[in-house]
Amino acid sequence: MEIIPGLVVAVLLAGGLLVALFEYRIRQPDVIVLYEANGQIRIRRGLLYPRHFSLPLKRTTSPLHLTVEAAAMGNLVVRIKLVGSAAPSVEHIQSLIRVGGWDGEAVARAVDQVGFLLQGLVKEFTERSEIHAITSPAILKHLNEHLSLIEERFGVELISLTVQSLEPADPKIADALSQQEEARLLERTEQLNHQARVVAAKARYAADEEIAQLEHTLELKRAELRKIQFESDSELARQRIEDELERSRLRLAFEKEELEILRRNPELLMLTPQAARLAEASQSLKNARTVISLTPQELANGSTLFTLFRNLLQKELESKNEK
């Protein structure tokens, strides 16, 4: 009898384990697991979830392809192709389930509903715009202004959205617009080239002006340097002249002093370099005589040299007579 309760417990545990293995699943990293509690859609954060009481949604993006034919002002039809991708918005899961339903195709259904809204927004934009103003950037700007509304209303987030093509439905209008656009581009290119030439001419003029200014400044500096050099040369020349005058004054003063000494002491005349050279020359020549020529005027006026020699001879004779 004691074995029966143990078997029952074992059967219950085995049954519970089988039920757990059958019911619970491991949540993958790219999956959002939803469940309903108190009338609200919530997200399970745990690793395991019961599959019959939960809704797993992949967080991968869903493609979006949309072709819109809309009429611009003047009833000109344009064909616009939009491509993009969308993913579930975690912040607006309630809106996603309300639009897409409680199954794995909720995101795809919500993306389809977003396509209808985008189609209406594109038509709204084209109907109040001229065909020249309908461009890819303008359309994307208009659609991007409603991204928050799309996410809040449909529970999906537009990851990317681009205009794949934009062209008039009528081929003739397309050709005319193409030619007009080509002409506009050529005109714009010519304007840019003209602006480039003007800018280049201004740059050359500015460069020439700057070079001329620099050359003028350089010439002024050269003139200033030449002036400084001239003043320096003038100062050096003046200094040399003053030095030469000073030397001349000193030499003249020395000669005057020498003459004064010779006048007072005639005997020193024989010690002068001139007398020494004269004596040396007379010794080197046979029968050489030293002749001093004096004019009658010099004798009458009393030449200094004659007076010196006369005084010298008198002193020499007086010294001999005393002996």
RATA-V761334 format. One record per residue. N is the residue number from 0. RES is the residue in one small letter. SS is DSSP state (2 for helix, 1 for strand, 0 for the rest). OMEGA is omega in degrees with one decimal (999 if undefined). Layout:
n->{N;N}
res->{RES;RES}
ss->{SS;SS}
omega->{OMEGA;OMEGA}
This chain:
n->{0;1;2;3;4;5;6;7;8;9;10;11;12;13;14;15;16;17;18;19;20;21;22;23;24;25;26;27;28;29;30;31;32;33;34;35;36;37;38;39;40;41;42;43;44;45;46;47;48;49;50;51;52;53;54;55;56;57;58;59;60;61;62;63;64;65;66;67;68;69;70;71;72;73;74;75;76;77;78;79;80;81;82;83;84;85;86;87;88;89;90;91;92;93;94;95;96;97;98;99;100;101;102;103;104;105;106;107;108;109;110;111;112;113;114;115;116;117;118;119;120;121;122;123;124;125;126;127;128;129;130;131;132;133;134;135;136;137;138;139;140;141;142;143;144;145;146;147;148;149;150;151;152;153;154;155;156;157;158;159;160;161;162;163;164;165;166;167;168;169;170;171;172;173;174;175;176;177;178;179;180;181;182;183;184;185;186;187;188;189;190;191;192;193;194;195;196;197;198;199;200;201;202;203;204;205;206;207;208;209;210;211;212;213;214;215;216;217;218;219;220;221;222;223;224;225;226;227;228;229;230;231;232;233;234;235;236;237;238;239;240;241;242;243;244;245;246;247;248;249;250;251;252;253;254;255;256;257;258;259;260;261;262;263;264;265;266;267;268;269;270;271;272;273;274;275;276;277;278;279;280;281;282;283;284;285;286;287;288;289;290;291;292;293;294;295;296;297;298;299;300;301;302;303;304;305;306;307;308;309;310;311;312;313;314;315;316;317;318;319;320;321;322}
res->{m;e;i;i;p;g;l;v;v;a;v;l;l;a;g;g;l;l;v;a;l;f;e;y;r;i;r;q;p;d;v;i;v;l;y;e;a;n;g;q;i;r;i;r;r;g;l;l;y;p;r;h;f;s;l;p;l;k;r;t;t;s;p;l;h;l;t;v;e;a;a;a;m;g;n;l;v;v;r;i;k;l;v;g;s;a;a;p;s;v;e;h;i;q;s;l;i;r;v;g;g;w;d;g;e;a;v;a;r;a;v;d;q;v;g;f;l;l;q;g;l;v;k;e;f;t;e;r;s;e;i;h;a;i;t;s;p;a;i;l;k;h;l;n;e;h;l;s;l;i;e;e;r;f;g;v;e;l;i;s;l;t;v;q;s;l;e;p;a;d;p;k;i;a;d;a;l;s;q;q;e;e;a;r;l;l;e;r;t;e;q;l;n;h;q;a;r;v;v;a;a;k;a;r;y;a;a;d;e;e;i;a;q;l;e;h;t;l;e;l;k;r;a;e;l;r;k;i;q;f;e;s;d;s;e;l;a;r;q;r;i;e;d;e;l;e;r;s;r;l;r;l;a;f;e;k;e;e;l;e;i;l;r;r;n;p;e;l;l;m;l;t;p;q;a;a;r;l;a;e;a;s;q;s;l;k;n;a;r;t;v;i;s;l;t;p;q;e;l;a;n;g;s;t;l;f;t;l;f;r;n;l;l;q;k;e;l;e;s;k;n;e;k}
ss->{0;2;2;2;2;2;2;2;2;2;2;2;2;2;2;2;2;2;2;2;2;2;2;1;1;1;0;0;0;0;1;1;1;1;1;1;1;0;0;1;1;1;1;0;0;0;0;1;1;1;2;2;2;0;1;1;1;1;0;0;0;1;1;1;1;1;1;1;1;1;1;1;0;0;0;1;1;1;1;1;1;1;1;1;1;1;1;1;0;2;2;2;2;2;2;2;2;2;2;2;0;0;0;0;0;2;2;2;2;2;2;2;2;2;2;2;2;2;2;2;2;2;2;2;2;2;2;0;0;0;2;2;2;0;0;2;2;2;2;2;2;2;2;2;0;0;2;2;2;2;2;2;2;2;0;1;1;1;1;1;1;1;1;1;1;1;1;1;0;0;2;2;2;2;2;2;2;2;2;2;2;2;2;2;2;2;2;2;2;2;2;2;2;2;2;2;2;2;2;2;2;2;2;2;2;2;2;2;2;2;2;2;2;2;2;2;2;2;2;2;2;2;2;2;2;2;2;2;2;2;2;2;2;2;2;2;2;2;2;2;2;2;2;2;2;2;2;2;2;2;2;2;2;2;2;2;2;2;2;2;2;2;2;2;0;2;2;2;2;2;2;0;2;2;2;2;2;2;2;2;2;2;2;2;0;0;0;0;0;0;0;0;0;0;0;2;2;2;2;2;2;0;0;2;2;2;2;2;2;2;2;2;2;2;2;2;2;2;2;2;2;2;0}
omega->{-179.2;-178.2;-175.7;178.0;178.4;177.8;179.6;179.2;179.9;178.6;179.5;178.3;178.7;178.2;177.1;178.7;178.5;178.0;179.6;179.0;-179.9;-171.9;-171.6;178.8;177.4;-178.6;177.3;-176.0;-176.8;-176.4;171.8;-179.9;-178.0;173.0;-177.5;178.5;178.6;177.5;-179.7;176.3;-177.6;-176.9;175.0;-178.6;-175.8;-179.6;179.8;178.4;175.6;-172.0;-179.0;179.9;-177.1;176.7;176.3;177.1;177.9;-179.9;176.9;-176.7;175.5;-177.7;178.8;176.9;-174.7;174.6;-175.1;171.0;-175.6;-178.8;175.1;178.1;-173.8;178.5;175.9;-173.9;176.7;179.3;-175.5;177.1;179.5;173.9;179.8;178.6;-178.0;179.3;179.3;176.8;-177.2;-177.9;-176.5;178.7;-179.8;178.9;179.6;179.9;179.2;-178.8;-172.9;-179.6;-176.7;172.8;-175.5;179.8;-177.0;-177.9;179.9;179.0;179.0;178.1;176.3;178.4;176.0;177.4;177.0;179.0;178.4;177.7;178.4;179.1;178.7;178.7;177.3;-179.4;-176.2;-176.6;180.0;179.9;172.3;-174.6;178.5;-177.8;-179.0;179.4;-179.9;178.2;-179.4;179.3;-179.8;177.2;179.2;-179.6;-179.2;177.2;-177.9;-178.8;179.5;177.4;179.0;-179.1;-178.5;-174.5;-173.3;177.3;176.4;-179.2;178.3;-179.9;179.4;178.2;-179.3;175.0;-177.9;179.1;179.5;-177.2;175.6;178.8;179.6;-179.0;179.8;178.3;178.4;178.0;179.8;178.6;178.3;177.6;178.8;178.2;177.5;177.6;179.3;179.1;177.5;178.2;179.0;177.9;178.1;177.3;179.1;177.4;178.1;177.8;178.4;177.9;178.7;179.4;179.2;178.4;177.6;179.3;177.9;179.2;178.9;179.0;177.8;178.1;-179.6;178.5;178.3;178.6;178.6;177.6;177.5;178.3;178.7;178.8;176.6;178.3;177.1;178.4;178.5;177.9;177.0;178.0;178.5;178.6;178.8;178.3;178.5;178.1;178.6;179.2;178.1;178.5;177.8;179.6;178.3;179.4;179.0;177.8;179.0;177.0;179.3;177.5;178.0;178.0;179.4;179.6;178.5;178.3;178.7;179.1;177.0;179.5;179.0;177.9;178.9;178.1;179.3;178.7;-179.8;-178.3;-176.1;-177.7;179.1;-179.2;-179.8;-179.0;-179.0;178.9;179.9;179.7;179.1;178.8;179.2;179.1;179.5;179.4;-179.1;179.0;-177.9;-178.9;178.7;-179.2;179.8;178.2;176.8;-176.0;177.3;-178.7;177.2;179.0;178.2;179.9;179.2;178.0;-179.4;-177.2;-179.6;-179.5;-179.0;-179.8;178.3;179.4;179.8;179.8;179.2;179.0;179.3;-179.6;178.5;179.3;179.3;178.6;179.6;179.5;178.2;179.6;178.9;177.5;999}
